[in-house]
C-alpha cells in the first residue's frame, strides 16, 4: 500500500532551494547550448528527485505511524 505524504512536516525551504537550483541551472544550460537541453535537464532532475524521494520517506511521513 502506498503511504500518503504528510504535507504538514514537508520541508518547504528545501523544496524552494532545490527548485531554484533546477530553474537556474536549466536556464543557464538552455542559454549556452540549446533550449531543448535545458528542458531535458529540468525534467531529468525532477524525475530523479521523484524517484529518490524514498531516501526522505522518514522526513515526509508521519513519525507517529
C-alpha positions as CSV (number, residue, x, y, z in Angstrom):
1,X,0.0,0.0,0.0
2,X,1.3,3.5,-0.8
3,X,1.6,5.9,2.1
4,X,0.4,9.4,1.5
5,X,2.8,12.3,2.0
6,X,2.3,14.4,5.2
7,X,2.4,18.0,3.9
8,X,2.4,19.4,7.4
9,X,6.0,18.4,8.0
10,X,7.3,18.9,4.4
11,X,10.5,21.0,4.4
12,X,9.3,23.9,2.2
13,X,12.7,25.6,2.4
14,X,14.4,22.6,0.9
15,X,11.9,22.3,-1.9
16,X,12.2,26.0,-2.7
17,X,16.0,25.9,-2.8
18,X,16.1,22.8,-5.0
19,X,13.5,24.3,-7.3
20,X,15.6,27.5,-7.7
21,X,18.7,25.5,-8.4
22,X,17.0,23.4,-11.1
23,X,15.4,26.5,-12.6
24,X,18.7,28.5,-12.7
25,X,20.8,25.6,-14.0
26,X,18.3,24.7,-16.7
27,X,18.2,28.4,-17.8
28,X,22.0,28.5,-18.0
29,X,22.1,25.3,-20.0
30,X,19.3,26.5,-22.3
31,X,21.1,29.8,-22.9
32,X,24.6,28.2,-23.5
33,X,23.6,25.1,-25.5
34,X,20.0,24.5,-26.6
35,X,16.6,25.2,-25.1
36,X,15.7,21.5,-25.5
37,X,18.7,20.5,-23.4
38,X,17.6,23.0,-20.7
39,X,14.1,21.5,-20.6
40,X,15.5,18.0,-20.6
41,X,17.8,18.8,-17.7
42,X,14.9,20.3,-15.7
43,X,12.6,17.3,-16.3
44,X,15.5,14.9,-15.7
45,X,16.2,16.5,-12.3
46,X,12.6,16.4,-11.3
47,X,12.2,12.8,-12.2
48,X,15.5,11.9,-10.4
49,X,14.3,13.7,-7.3
50,X,10.9,12.0,-7.5
51,X,12.5,8.5,-7.8
52,X,14.9,9.2,-5.0
53,X,12.2,10.5,-2.7
54,X,12.3,7.2,-0.8
55,X,15.5,8.5,0.8
56,X,13.5,11.2,2.6
57,X,10.5,9.0,3.4
58,X,11.2,9.3,7.2
59,X,11.2,13.1,6.9
60,X,8.0,13.2,4.9
61,X,5.9,10.6,6.6
62,X,4.3,10.9,9.9
63,X,6.6,9.6,12.6
64,X,3.7,8.7,14.8
65,X,2.6,5.9,12.5
